[in-house]
Amino acid sequence: MEEKQFSIEDFVQYSDSKKFIIYTDGSCIPNPGQGGWAYEIRDQDENKIIESSGADKSTTNNKMELTAVIKAFEDDVIPIDSNVVIKSDSQLIINTMTKNWKKKENIELWDQLSNIIIKKNLKCNWKWVKAHAGIEGNENVDKKANTQARMTHLSSNGDVNMVDVSDKKKTIRIAKATSKVIMSEEAFHMAQNNNSKKGNVTATARIAGIQAAKKTHELIPLCHQINLTNVEIDFELDVSLNSISIFSEVKCNSSTGVEMEALTAVSVASLTIYDMLKSVDKKILINEIHLISKSGGKSGDFKF
C-alpha cells in the first residue's frame, strides 16, 4: 500500500471522522544501542495511510516504543476527542496500558503519554499484534524504525561517512554541557584571586571554550561545520571542594544539533584551567563531563 498525499479536503474528512488506527514500533541496533521509532496512522478501515513518520534517537529499548506512540498522538492528524486503536508488537506498551503493569523506568515518558491522552481527550483501544506476522501496518513501521536505527555514521557498505542532513529542517537548537575541575587549595586560590603566573584563569578558559565550540568540526571527525549564533561559558567556584564547575550553552539555527560543540567547549575550558595551574598542581582532576540538555530538532528535547 502506497502512502497518499492528502488534500485539505481529505484532511478535513479524516479529522471529522475522528476514528483512526495507529501502528507503532521501535528498534535498536544493536540492543542496547542506537534507537529509532516509527508510526503509521490509517483510517478506521485501514484502507488508507493518512500519515507516516519516524526518526532516530540515541536511546534504547522500550523508550523507542513509547516515543513512537507519543509522537503519533501529537501528530496534527489526530484531533481532540478522537477514537484511536493502537496496534503494537510491544507487550510492555500494551500490557502496561491494559493490565496495569508497573512502570519501572522511563517514567517521564509515561507521564508525557498520559498528558497527551488527557489533553486531547483521546479514547484509546490498545491491541497487541504479533511481530513479523505479515500485518502490513506492523511490517511498515518495523521497517521504518529499523531504517532510522541504523548506525548513521556508516554508509551502506559499512564505510565511515558524515551524516547527510540536507533534508533536515533548520530549527533553533540549544545544547548545554558541564564539567568539573578539582584541584589543590593552593591552585584554587590562584584561580579565585586571579594571581596565576599565566594570568586570569577563568577569563582565559572562557575564551578557550568559545574558540573550541567554533572549531569542533576541526577537532571531532564527522562533525558538521555549524554557524553558531551564540556561545556562553560560565563558572561556579566551590571553596569547600576546591573545584570549578564549567557550564556551556551553545545555540544555532541549523539542521543539526550542537551537543558536541557544548561538550567540546567545557572540555577545552577544563584543559585550559589545568594548563594555567599545572605549575602548582599536576594532580588536577577533570571529571563529570556530560550533556545537561538539548532542545530543537525532530528528536525533541533531552534533559540529563
DRENMAR-899198 format. One record per residue (C-alpha): residue in three letters; x, y, z; residue number from 1; chain. Coordinates in Angstrom, 1 decimal, decimal comma. Layout:
residues N
<atom rest="ALA" X="X" Y="Y" Z="Z" nr="NUM" kette="A"/>
...
//
This chain:
residues 304
<atom rest="MET" X="0,0" Y="0,0" Z="0,0" nr="1" kette="A"/>
<atom rest="GLU" X="1,5" Y="3,3" Z="-1,0" nr="2" kette="A"/>
<atom rest="GLU" X="1,3" Y="6,4" Z="1,1" nr="3" kette="A"/>
<atom rest="LYS" X="-1,0" Y="9,0" Z="-0,3" nr="4" kette="A"/>
<atom rest="GLN" X="-0,5" Y="12,8" Z="-0,4" nr="5" kette="A"/>
<atom rest="PHE" X="-3,7" Y="14,2" Z="1,0" nr="6" kette="A"/>
<atom rest="SER" X="-5,5" Y="17,4" Z="0,1" nr="7" kette="A"/>
<atom rest="ILE" X="-7,1" Y="19,8" Z="2,6" nr="8" kette="A"/>
<atom rest="GLU" X="-10,5" Y="18,2" Z="1,9" nr="9" kette="A"/>
<atom rest="ASP" X="-9,1" Y="14,8" Z="2,6" nr="10" kette="A"/>
<atom rest="PHE" X="-7,6" Y="16,0" Z="5,9" nr="11" kette="A"/>
<atom rest="VAL" X="-10,9" Y="17,6" Z="7,0" nr="12" kette="A"/>
<atom rest="GLN" X="-12,7" Y="14,3" Z="6,1" nr="13" kette="A"/>
<atom rest="TYR" X="-10,5" Y="12,1" Z="8,2" nr="14" kette="A"/>
<atom rest="SER" X="-10,3" Y="14,7" Z="11,0" nr="15" kette="A"/>
<atom rest="ASP" X="-14,0" Y="14,9" Z="11,2" nr="16" kette="A"/>
<atom rest="SER" X="-14,3" Y="11,1" Z="11,4" nr="17" kette="A"/>
<atom rest="LYS" X="-12,1" Y="11,1" Z="14,4" nr="18" kette="A"/>
<atom rest="LYS" X="-11,5" Y="7,3" Z="14,2" nr="19" kette="A"/>
<atom rest="PHE" X="-8,0" Y="6,1" Z="13,5" nr="20" kette="A"/>
<atom rest="ILE" X="-5,8" Y="3,0" Z="13,5" nr="21" kette="A"/>
<atom rest="ILE" X="-2,2" Y="3,7" Z="14,6" nr="22" kette="A"/>
<atom rest="TYR" X="0,7" Y="1,3" Z="14,2" nr="23" kette="A"/>
<atom rest="THR" X="3,9" Y="2,0" Z="16,2" nr="24" kette="A"/>
<atom rest="ASP" X="7,3" Y="0,4" Z="16,6" nr="25" kette="A"/>
<atom rest="GLY" X="10,8" Y="1,0" Z="17,9" nr="26" kette="A"/>
<atom rest="SER" X="14,1" Y="-0,6" Z="17,0" nr="27" kette="A"/>
<atom rest="CYS" X="17,6" Y="-0,7" Z="18,5" nr="28" kette="A"/>
<atom rest="ILE" X="20,7" Y="-1,7" Z="16,5" nr="29" kette="A"/>
<atom rest="PRO" X="22,3" Y="-3,3" Z="18,5" nr="30" kette="A"/>
<atom rest="ASN" X="20,2" Y="-3,8" Z="21,6" nr="31" kette="A"/>
<atom rest="PRO" X="21,1" Y="-1,9" Z="23,7" nr="32" kette="A"/>
<atom rest="GLY" X="22,2" Y="0,6" Z="21,2" nr="33" kette="A"/>
<atom rest="GLN" X="21,1" Y="3,5" Z="19,0" nr="34" kette="A"/>
<atom rest="GLY" X="17,3" Y="3,6" Z="18,6" nr="35" kette="A"/>
<atom rest="GLY" X="14,7" Y="4,5" Z="16,0" nr="36" kette="A"/>
<atom rest="TRP" X="11,0" Y="4,9" Z="16,2" nr="37" kette="A"/>
<atom rest="ALA" X="8,1" Y="5,0" Z="13,6" nr="38" kette="A"/>
<atom rest="TYR" X="4,4" Y="5,3" Z="13,5" nr="39" kette="A"/>
<atom rest="GLU" X="1,7" Y="4,9" Z="10,8" nr="40" kette="A"/>
<atom rest="ILE" X="-1,8" Y="6,4" Z="11,0" nr="41" kette="A"/>
<atom rest="ARG" X="-4,6" Y="4,8" Z="9,0" nr="42" kette="A"/>
<atom rest="ASP" X="-8,2" Y="5,4" Z="8,5" nr="43" kette="A"/>
<atom rest="GLN" X="-10,6" Y="3,3" Z="10,6" nr="44" kette="A"/>
<atom rest="ASP" X="-11,0" Y="0,7" Z="7,9" nr="45" kette="A"/>
<atom rest="GLU" X="-7,2" Y="0,5" Z="7,4" nr="46" kette="A"/>
<atom rest="ASN" X="-7,7" Y="1,2" Z="3,7" nr="47" kette="A"/>
<atom rest="LYS" X="-5,6" Y="4,3" Z="3,5" nr="48" kette="A"/>
<atom rest="ILE" X="-2,4" Y="5,5" Z="5,1" nr="49" kette="A"/>
<atom rest="ILE" X="-3,1" Y="9,0" Z="6,3" nr="50" kette="A"/>
<atom rest="GLU" X="0,3" Y="9,8" Z="7,9" nr="51" kette="A"/>
<atom rest="SER" X="3,6" Y="8,0" Z="8,4" nr="52" kette="A"/>
<atom rest="SER" X="6,6" Y="9,3" Z="10,3" nr="53" kette="A"/>
<atom rest="GLY" X="9,8" Y="8,2" Z="12,0" nr="54" kette="A"/>
<atom rest="ALA" X="13,1" Y="9,4" Z="13,4" nr="55" kette="A"/>
<atom rest="ASP" X="16,2" Y="8,2" Z="15,1" nr="56" kette="A"/>
<atom rest="LYS" X="17,1" Y="9,0" Z="18,7" nr="57" kette="A"/>
<atom rest="SER" X="20,1" Y="7,9" Z="20,6" nr="58" kette="A"/>
<atom rest="THR" X="18,4" Y="5,9" Z="23,3" nr="59" kette="A"/>
<atom rest="THR" X="17,3" Y="2,3" Z="23,7" nr="60" kette="A"/>
<atom rest="ASN" X="14,8" Y="-0,4" Z="24,4" nr="61" kette="A"/>
<atom rest="ASN" X="11,1" Y="0,5" Z="25,0" nr="62" kette="A"/>
<atom rest="LYS" X="11,9" Y="4,1" Z="25,2" nr="63" kette="A"/>
<atom rest="MET" X="11,6" Y="4,0" Z="21,4" nr="64" kette="A"/>
<atom rest="GLU" X="8,2" Y="2,2" Z="21,6" nr="65" kette="A"/>
<atom rest="LEU" X="6,9" Y="4,9" Z="24,0" nr="66" kette="A"/>
<atom rest="THR" X="8,3" Y="7,7" Z="21,8" nr="67" kette="A"/>
<atom rest="ALA" X="6,5" Y="6,3" Z="18,8" nr="68" kette="A"/>
<atom rest="VAL" X="3,1" Y="6,3" Z="20,5" nr="69" kette="A"/>
<atom rest="ILE" X="3,7" Y="9,8" Z="21,9" nr="70" kette="A"/>
<atom rest="LYS" X="4,7" Y="11,2" Z="18,5" nr="71" kette="A"/>
<atom rest="ALA" X="1,7" Y="9,6" Z="16,8" nr="72" kette="A"/>
<atom rest="PHE" X="-0,7" Y="11,1" Z="19,4" nr="73" kette="A"/>
<atom rest="GLU" X="1,0" Y="14,5" Z="19,0" nr="74" kette="A"/>
<atom rest="ASP" X="0,5" Y="14,5" Z="15,2" nr="75" kette="A"/>
<atom rest="ASP" X="-1,9" Y="17,1" Z="14,0" nr="76" kette="A"/>
<atom rest="VAL" X="-3,7" Y="14,5" Z="12,0" nr="77" kette="A"/>
<atom rest="ILE" X="-5,2" Y="13,2" Z="15,4" nr="78" kette="A"/>
<atom rest="PRO" X="-7,6" Y="15,9" Z="16,6" nr="79" kette="A"/>
<atom rest="ILE" X="-9,1" Y="16,2" Z="20,1" nr="80" kette="A"/>
<atom rest="ASP" X="-11,8" Y="13,7" Z="21,1" nr="81" kette="A"/>
<atom rest="SER" X="-10,5" Y="11,1" Z="18,6" nr="82" kette="A"/>
<atom rest="ASN" X="-11,1" Y="7,4" Z="18,9" nr="83" kette="A"/>
<atom rest="VAL" X="-7,8" Y="5,6" Z="18,3" nr="84" kette="A"/>
<atom rest="VAL" X="-6,8" Y="1,9" Z="18,1" nr="85" kette="A"/>
<atom rest="ILE" X="-3,1" Y="1,5" Z="18,9" nr="86" kette="A"/>
<atom rest="LYS" X="-1,6" Y="-1,7" Z="17,4" nr="87" kette="A"/>
<atom rest="SER" X="1,9" Y="-2,6" Z="18,7" nr="88" kette="A"/>
<atom rest="ASP" X="4,0" Y="-5,7" Z="19,0" nr="89" kette="A"/>
<atom rest="SER" X="5,4" Y="-4,4" Z="22,3" nr="90" kette="A"/>
<atom rest="GLN" X="3,9" Y="-6,3" Z="25,2" nr="91" kette="A"/>
<atom rest="LEU" X="5,3" Y="-3,8" Z="27,6" nr="92" kette="A"/>
<atom rest="ILE" X="3,3" Y="-1,0" Z="25,9" nr="93" kette="A"/>
<atom rest="ILE" X="0,0" Y="-2,9" Z="25,5" nr="94" kette="A"/>
<atom rest="ASN" X="0,1" Y="-4,7" Z="28,9" nr="95" kette="A"/>
<atom rest="THR" X="1,1" Y="-1,5" Z="30,8" nr="96" kette="A"/>
<atom rest="MET" X="-1,9" Y="0,3" Z="29,3" nr="97" kette="A"/>
<atom rest="THR" X="-4,4" Y="-2,6" Z="29,6" nr="98" kette="A"/>
<atom rest="LYS" X="-3,2" Y="-4,7" Z="32,6" nr="99" kette="A"/>
<atom rest="ASN" X="-1,6" Y="-2,0" Z="34,7" nr="100" kette="A"/>
<atom rest="TRP" X="1,9" Y="-3,4" Z="34,5" nr="101" kette="A"/>
<atom rest="LYS" X="4,1" Y="-1,5" Z="36,9" nr="102" kette="A"/>
<atom rest="LYS" X="6,1" Y="1,4" Z="35,2" nr="103" kette="A"/>
<atom rest="LYS" X="9,6" Y="0,7" Z="36,3" nr="104" kette="A"/>
<atom rest="GLU" X="11,5" Y="3,1" Z="34,0" nr="105" kette="A"/>
<atom rest="ASN" X="11,1" Y="6,0" Z="31,6" nr="106" kette="A"/>
<atom rest="ILE" X="8,5" Y="7,4" Z="34,0" nr="107" kette="A"/>
<atom rest="GLU" X="8,8" Y="10,9" Z="32,3" nr="108" kette="A"/>
<atom rest="LEU" X="7,7" Y="9,3" Z="29,0" nr="109" kette="A"/>
<atom rest="TRP" X="4,8" Y="7,5" Z="30,6" nr="110" kette="A"/>
<atom rest="ASP" X="3,7" Y="10,8" Z="32,1" nr="111" kette="A"/>
<atom rest="GLN" X="4,1" Y="12,5" Z="28,8" nr="112" kette="A"/>
<atom rest="LEU" X="1,9" Y="9,9" Z="27,2" nr="113" kette="A"/>
<atom rest="SER" X="-0,8" Y="10,3" Z="29,9" nr="114" kette="A"/>
<atom rest="ASN" X="-0,7" Y="14,0" Z="29,5" nr="115" kette="A"/>
<atom rest="ILE" X="-1,3" Y="14,0" Z="25,7" nr="116" kette="A"/>
<atom rest="ILE" X="-4,1" Y="11,5" Z="26,1" nr="117" kette="A"/>
<atom rest="ILE" X="-5,8" Y="13,8" Z="28,7" nr="118" kette="A"/>
<atom rest="LYS" X="-5,0" Y="16,9" Z="26,7" nr="119" kette="A"/>
<atom rest="LYS" X="-6,6" Y="15,6" Z="23,5" nr="120" kette="A"/>
<atom rest="ASN" X="-9,3" Y="13,6" Z="25,3" nr="121" kette="A"/>
<atom rest="LEU" X="-8,3" Y="10,5" Z="23,3" nr="122" kette="A"/>
<atom rest="LYS" X="-10,4" Y="7,3" Z="23,6" nr="123" kette="A"/>
<atom rest="CYS" X="-7,8" Y="4,6" Z="23,2" nr="124" kette="A"/>
<atom rest="ASN" X="-8,1" Y="0,9" Z="22,5" nr="125" kette="A"/>
<atom rest="TRP" X="-4,7" Y="-0,9" Z="22,9" nr="126" kette="A"/>
<atom rest="LYS" X="-4,2" Y="-4,1" Z="20,9" nr="127" kette="A"/>
<atom rest="TRP" X="-1,1" Y="-6,3" Z="20,7" nr="128" kette="A"/>
<atom rest="VAL" X="-0,1" Y="-7,7" Z="17,3" nr="129" kette="A"/>
<atom rest="LYS" X="2,4" Y="-10,4" Z="16,7" nr="130" kette="A"/>
<atom rest="ALA" X="5,6" Y="-9,2" Z="15,1" nr="131" kette="A"/>
<atom rest="HIS" X="6,6" Y="-10,3" Z="11,6" nr="132" kette="A"/>
<atom rest="ALA" X="3,2" Y="-12,0" Z="11,1" nr="133" kette="A"/>
<atom rest="GLY" X="2,7" Y="-10,3" Z="7,8" nr="134" kette="A"/>
<atom rest="ILE" X="0,4" Y="-7,5" Z="9,1" nr="135" kette="A"/>
<atom rest="GLU" X="1,1" Y="-4,6" Z="6,7" nr="136" kette="A"/>
<atom rest="GLY" X="1,0" Y="-1,7" Z="9,1" nr="137" kette="A"/>
<atom rest="ASN" X="3,2" Y="-3,5" Z="11,6" nr="138" kette="A"/>
<atom rest="GLU" X="5,7" Y="-4,5" Z="8,9" nr="139" kette="A"/>
<atom rest="ASN" X="5,8" Y="-0,9" Z="7,6" nr="140" kette="A"/>
<atom rest="VAL" X="6,6" Y="0,6" Z="11,0" nr="141" kette="A"/>
<atom rest="ASP" X="9,1" Y="-2,1" Z="11,8" nr="142" kette="A"/>
<atom rest="LYS" X="11,0" Y="-1,5" Z="8,6" nr="143" kette="A"/>
<atom rest="LYS" X="11,0" Y="2,3" Z="9,1" nr="144" kette="A"/>
<atom rest="ALA" X="12,1" Y="2,1" Z="12,7" nr="145" kette="A"/>
<atom rest="ASN" X="14,9" Y="-0,3" Z="11,7" nr="146" kette="A"/>
<atom rest="THR" X="16,0" Y="2,2" Z="9,0" nr="147" kette="A"/>
<atom rest="GLN" X="16,0" Y="5,0" Z="11,5" nr="148" kette="A"/>
<atom rest="ALA" X="18,0" Y="3,0" Z="14,0" nr="149" kette="A"/>
<atom rest="ARG" X="20,9" Y="2,2" Z="11,6" nr="150" kette="A"/>
<atom rest="MET" X="24,3" Y="3,4" Z="12,6" nr="151" kette="A"/>
<atom rest="THR" X="24,0" Y="6,8" Z="10,8" nr="152" kette="A"/>
<atom rest="HIS" X="27,8" Y="7,3" Z="10,6" nr="153" kette="A"/>
<atom rest="LEU" X="28,1" Y="4,2" Z="8,4" nr="154" kette="A"/>
<atom rest="SER" X="27,4" Y="4,1" Z="4,7" nr="155" kette="A"/>
<atom rest="SER" X="25,5" Y="1,2" Z="3,1" nr="156" kette="A"/>
<atom rest="ASN" X="28,8" Y="-0,6" Z="2,5" nr="157" kette="A"/>
<atom rest="GLY" X="30,0" Y="-0,1" Z="6,1" nr="158" kette="A"/>
<atom rest="ASP" X="32,4" Y="2,8" Z="5,5" nr="159" kette="A"/>
<atom rest="VAL" X="32,6" Y="5,7" Z="7,9" nr="160" kette="A"/>
<atom rest="ASN" X="31,0" Y="8,8" Z="6,5" nr="161" kette="A"/>
<atom rest="MET" X="29,4" Y="12,1" Z="7,5" nr="162" kette="A"/>
<atom rest="VAL" X="25,7" Y="12,0" Z="8,1" nr="163" kette="A"/>
<atom rest="ASP" X="23,7" Y="13,7" Z="5,4" nr="164" kette="A"/>
<atom rest="VAL" X="21,5" Y="16,4" Z="7,0" nr="165" kette="A"/>
<atom rest="SER" X="20,4" Y="18,1" Z="3,7" nr="166" kette="A"/>
<atom rest="ASP" X="16,8" Y="17,2" Z="4,2" nr="167" kette="A"/>
<atom rest="LYS" X="16,6" Y="18,1" Z="7,9" nr="168" kette="A"/>
<atom rest="LYS" X="14,6" Y="21,2" Z="8,8" nr="169" kette="A"/>
<atom rest="LYS" X="16,5" Y="24,1" Z="10,2" nr="170" kette="A"/>
<atom rest="THR" X="15,4" Y="25,0" Z="13,7" nr="171" kette="A"/>
<atom rest="ILE" X="16,7" Y="26,8" Z="16,7" nr="172" kette="A"/>
<atom rest="ARG" X="18,9" Y="24,3" Z="18,6" nr="173" kette="A"/>
<atom rest="ILE" X="20,4" Y="24,8" Z="22,0" nr="174" kette="A"/>
<atom rest="ALA" X="22,7" Y="22,5" Z="23,9" nr="175" kette="A"/>
<atom rest="LYS" X="24,1" Y="22,8" Z="27,4" nr="176" kette="A"/>
<atom rest="ALA" X="27,0" Y="20,9" Z="28,9" nr="177" kette="A"/>
<atom rest="THR" X="29,1" Y="20,9" Z="32,1" nr="178" kette="A"/>
<atom rest="SER" X="32,4" Y="19,7" Z="33,6" nr="179" kette="A"/>
<atom rest="LYS" X="34,2" Y="19,9" Z="36,9" nr="180" kette="A"/>
<atom rest="VAL" X="37,8" Y="20,7" Z="37,7" nr="181" kette="A"/>
<atom rest="ILE" X="39,0" Y="19,7" Z="41,1" nr="182" kette="A"/>
<atom rest="MET" X="42,4" Y="20,9" Z="42,4" nr="183" kette="A"/>
<atom rest="SER" X="44,5" Y="21,7" Z="45,4" nr="184" kette="A"/>
<atom rest="GLU" X="43,7" Y="24,5" Z="47,8" nr="185" kette="A"/>
<atom rest="GLU" X="46,8" Y="26,5" Z="46,5" nr="186" kette="A"/>
<atom rest="ALA" X="45,7" Y="26,1" Z="42,9" nr="187" kette="A"/>
<atom rest="PHE" X="42,1" Y="27,0" Z="43,7" nr="188" kette="A"/>
<atom rest="HIS" X="43,1" Y="30,2" Z="45,5" nr="189" kette="A"/>
<atom rest="MET" X="45,2" Y="31,2" Z="42,5" nr="190" kette="A"/>
<atom rest="ALA" X="42,2" Y="30,8" Z="40,2" nr="191" kette="A"/>
<atom rest="GLN" X="39,9" Y="32,5" Z="42,7" nr="192" kette="A"/>
<atom rest="ASN" X="42,3" Y="35,5" Z="43,2" nr="193" kette="A"/>
<atom rest="ASN" X="43,5" Y="35,8" Z="39,6" nr="194" kette="A"/>
<atom rest="ASN" X="47,1" Y="35,5" Z="40,6" nr="195" kette="A"/>
<atom rest="SER" X="48,3" Y="32,7" Z="38,4" nr="196" kette="A"/>
<atom rest="LYS" X="51,6" Y="33,3" Z="36,7" nr="197" kette="A"/>
<atom rest="LYS" X="49,8" Y="33,0" Z="33,3" nr="198" kette="A"/>
<atom rest="GLY" X="47,0" Y="35,4" Z="34,1" nr="199" kette="A"/>
<atom rest="ASN" X="43,3" Y="35,3" Z="34,7" nr="200" kette="A"/>
<atom rest="VAL" X="42,3" Y="31,6" Z="34,8" nr="201" kette="A"/>
<atom rest="THR" X="38,6" Y="31,7" Z="34,2" nr="202" kette="A"/>
<atom rest="ALA" X="38,8" Y="34,6" Z="31,7" nr="203" kette="A"/>
<atom rest="THR" X="41,3" Y="32,6" Z="29,6" nr="204" kette="A"/>
<atom rest="ALA" X="39,3" Y="29,4" Z="30,0" nr="205" kette="A"/>
<atom rest="ARG" X="36,2" Y="31,2" Z="28,8" nr="206" kette="A"/>
<atom rest="ILE" X="37,9" Y="32,4" Z="25,6" nr="207" kette="A"/>
<atom rest="ALA" X="39,3" Y="28,9" Z="25,1" nr="208" kette="A"/>
<atom rest="GLY" X="35,8" Y="27,3" Z="25,5" nr="209" kette="A"/>
<atom rest="ILE" X="34,3" Y="29,7" Z="23,0" nr="210" kette="A"/>
<atom rest="GLN" X="37,0" Y="29,1" Z="20,4" nr="211" kette="A"/>
<atom rest="ALA" X="36,7" Y="25,3" Z="20,9" nr="212" kette="A"/>
<atom rest="ALA" X="33,0" Y="25,3" Z="20,3" nr="213" kette="A"/>
<atom rest="LYS" X="33,6" Y="27,2" Z="17,0" nr="214" kette="A"/>
<atom rest="LYS" X="36,2" Y="24,7" Z="15,9" nr="215" kette="A"/>
<atom rest="THR" X="34,5" Y="21,5" Z="16,9" nr="216" kette="A"/>
<atom rest="HIS" X="34,2" Y="20,3" Z="13,3" nr="217" kette="A"/>
<atom rest="GLU" X="38,0" Y="20,6" Z="13,0" nr="218" kette="A"/>
<atom rest="LEU" X="38,6" Y="18,5" Z="16,2" nr="219" kette="A"/>
<atom rest="ILE" X="35,9" Y="15,8" Z="16,1" nr="220" kette="A"/>
<atom rest="PRO" X="35,8" Y="13,6" Z="12,9" nr="221" kette="A"/>
<atom rest="LEU" X="32,4" Y="13,7" Z="11,0" nr="222" kette="A"/>
<atom rest="CYS" X="31,0" Y="16,7" Z="12,9" nr="223" kette="A"/>
<atom rest="HIS" X="29,3" Y="19,2" Z="10,7" nr="224" kette="A"/>
<atom rest="GLN" X="30,6" Y="22,8" Z="10,4" nr="225" kette="A"/>
<atom rest="ILE" X="27,8" Y="24,8" Z="12,1" nr="226" kette="A"/>
<atom rest="ASN" X="27,3" Y="28,6" Z="12,0" nr="227" kette="A"/>
<atom rest="LEU" X="26,9" Y="29,2" Z="15,8" nr="228" kette="A"/>
<atom rest="THR" X="24,8" Y="32,1" Z="16,9" nr="229" kette="A"/>
<atom rest="ASN" X="25,9" Y="32,2" Z="20,5" nr="230" kette="A"/>
<atom rest="VAL" X="28,3" Y="30,5" Z="22,9" nr="231" kette="A"/>
<atom rest="GLU" X="28,2" Y="31,2" Z="26,6" nr="232" kette="A"/>
<atom rest="ILE" X="30,7" Y="29,8" Z="29,2" nr="233" kette="A"/>
<atom rest="ASP" X="30,1" Y="30,3" Z="32,9" nr="234" kette="A"/>
<atom rest="PHE" X="31,9" Y="29,1" Z="36,1" nr="235" kette="A"/>
<atom rest="GLU" X="31,0" Y="28,2" Z="39,6" nr="236" kette="A"/>
<atom rest="LEU" X="33,8" Y="28,2" Z="42,2" nr="237" kette="A"/>
<atom rest="ASP" X="33,2" Y="25,9" Z="45,2" nr="238" kette="A"/>
<atom rest="VAL" X="35,7" Y="26,7" Z="48,0" nr="239" kette="A"/>
<atom rest="SER" X="34,6" Y="23,7" Z="50,1" nr="240" kette="A"/>
<atom rest="LEU" X="35,7" Y="21,3" Z="47,3" nr="241" kette="A"/>
<atom rest="ASN" X="38,4" Y="23,5" Z="45,7" nr="242" kette="A"/>
<atom rest="SER" X="36,6" Y="22,9" Z="42,4" nr="243" kette="A"/>
<atom rest="ILE" X="35,5" Y="24,9" Z="39,4" nr="244" kette="A"/>
<atom rest="SER" X="32,3" Y="23,8" Z="37,6" nr="245" kette="A"/>
<atom rest="ILE" X="32,1" Y="24,9" Z="34,0" nr="246" kette="A"/>
<atom rest="PHE" X="28,9" Y="25,4" Z="32,1" nr="247" kette="A"/>
<atom rest="SER" X="28,4" Y="26,0" Z="28,4" nr="248" kette="A"/>
<atom rest="GLU" X="25,4" Y="26,9" Z="26,3" nr="249" kette="A"/>
<atom rest="VAL" X="25,6" Y="26,8" Z="22,6" nr="250" kette="A"/>
<atom rest="LYS" X="23,0" Y="28,0" Z="20,1" nr="251" kette="A"/>
<atom rest="CYS" X="22,5" Y="27,8" Z="16,4" nr="252" kette="A"/>
<atom rest="ASN" X="19,8" Y="27,9" Z="13,7" nr="253" kette="A"/>
<atom rest="SER" X="20,7" Y="24,7" Z="11,8" nr="254" kette="A"/>
<atom rest="SER" X="19,6" Y="21,3" Z="10,5" nr="255" kette="A"/>
<atom rest="THR" X="21,8" Y="19,5" Z="13,1" nr="256" kette="A"/>
<atom rest="GLY" X="22,4" Y="20,0" Z="16,8" nr="257" kette="A"/>
<atom rest="VAL" X="25,2" Y="21,5" Z="18,8" nr="258" kette="A"/>
<atom rest="GLU" X="25,7" Y="18,8" Z="21,6" nr="259" kette="A"/>
<atom rest="MET" X="29,3" Y="18,2" Z="20,5" nr="260" kette="A"/>
<atom rest="GLU" X="30,0" Y="21,9" Z="20,4" nr="261" kette="A"/>
<atom rest="ALA" X="28,8" Y="22,3" Z="24,0" nr="262" kette="A"/>
<atom rest="LEU" X="30,8" Y="19,3" Z="25,2" nr="263" kette="A"/>
<atom rest="THR" X="33,9" Y="20,4" Z="23,4" nr="264" kette="A"/>
<atom rest="ALA" X="33,6" Y="23,9" Z="24,9" nr="265" kette="A"/>
<atom rest="VAL" X="33,6" Y="22,6" Z="28,5" nr="266" kette="A"/>
<atom rest="SER" X="36,3" Y="20,0" Z="27,8" nr="267" kette="A"/>
<atom rest="VAL" X="38,8" Y="22,6" Z="26,3" nr="268" kette="A"/>
<atom rest="ALA" X="37,9" Y="25,1" Z="29,0" nr="269" kette="A"/>
<atom rest="SER" X="38,8" Y="22,5" Z="31,6" nr="270" kette="A"/>
<atom rest="LEU" X="42,1" Y="21,7" Z="29,9" nr="271" kette="A"/>
<atom rest="THR" X="42,9" Y="25,4" Z="29,8" nr="272" kette="A"/>
<atom rest="ILE" X="42,4" Y="25,6" Z="33,6" nr="273" kette="A"/>
<atom rest="TYR" X="44,7" Y="22,7" Z="34,0" nr="274" kette="A"/>
<atom rest="ASP" X="47,3" Y="24,4" Z="31,8" nr="275" kette="A"/>
<atom rest="MET" X="47,0" Y="27,7" Z="33,7" nr="276" kette="A"/>
<atom rest="LEU" X="47,5" Y="26,0" Z="37,1" nr="277" kette="A"/>
<atom rest="LYS" X="49,7" Y="22,9" Z="36,4" nr="278" kette="A"/>
<atom rest="SER" X="52,8" Y="24,6" Z="37,7" nr="279" kette="A"/>
<atom rest="VAL" X="51,4" Y="24,3" Z="41,2" nr="280" kette="A"/>
<atom rest="ASP" X="49,2" Y="21,2" Z="40,9" nr="281" kette="A"/>
<atom rest="LYS" X="49,8" Y="18,4" Z="38,4" nr="282" kette="A"/>
<atom rest="LYS" X="47,1" Y="16,3" Z="40,1" nr="283" kette="A"/>
<atom rest="ILE" X="44,2" Y="18,4" Z="39,0" nr="284" kette="A"/>
<atom rest="LEU" X="41,2" Y="16,2" Z="38,1" nr="285" kette="A"/>
<atom rest="ILE" X="38,8" Y="16,8" Z="35,2" nr="286" kette="A"/>
<atom rest="ASN" X="35,6" Y="14,9" Z="35,5" nr="287" kette="A"/>
<atom rest="GLU" X="31,8" Y="14,9" Z="35,3" nr="288" kette="A"/>
<atom rest="ILE" X="31,8" Y="16,0" Z="31,7" nr="289" kette="A"/>
<atom rest="HIS" X="28,3" Y="15,5" Z="30,3" nr="290" kette="A"/>
<atom rest="LEU" X="25,4" Y="17,0" Z="28,4" nr="291" kette="A"/>
<atom rest="ILE" X="22,9" Y="18,8" Z="30,6" nr="292" kette="A"/>
<atom rest="SER" X="20,2" Y="19,3" Z="28,0" nr="293" kette="A"/>
<atom rest="LYS" X="19,4" Y="19,9" Z="24,3" nr="294" kette="A"/>
<atom rest="SER" X="16,4" Y="21,3" Z="22,5" nr="295" kette="A"/>
<atom rest="GLY" X="15,3" Y="21,7" Z="18,9" nr="296" kette="A"/>
<atom rest="GLY" X="15,2" Y="19,2" Z="16,1" nr="297" kette="A"/>
<atom rest="LYS" X="12,8" Y="16,4" Z="15,3" nr="298" kette="A"/>
<atom rest="SER" X="14,1" Y="14,1" Z="18,0" nr="299" kette="A"/>
<atom rest="GLY" X="12,8" Y="16,6" Z="20,7" nr="300" kette="A"/>
<atom rest="ASP" X="14,2" Y="17,7" Z="24,0" nr="301" kette="A"/>
<atom rest="PHE" X="16,6" Y="15,9" Z="26,3" nr="302" kette="A"/>
<atom rest="LYS" X="17,5" Y="16,6" Z="30,0" nr="303" kette="A"/>
<atom rest="PHE" X="20,2" Y="14,7" Z="31,9" nr="304" kette="A"/>
//
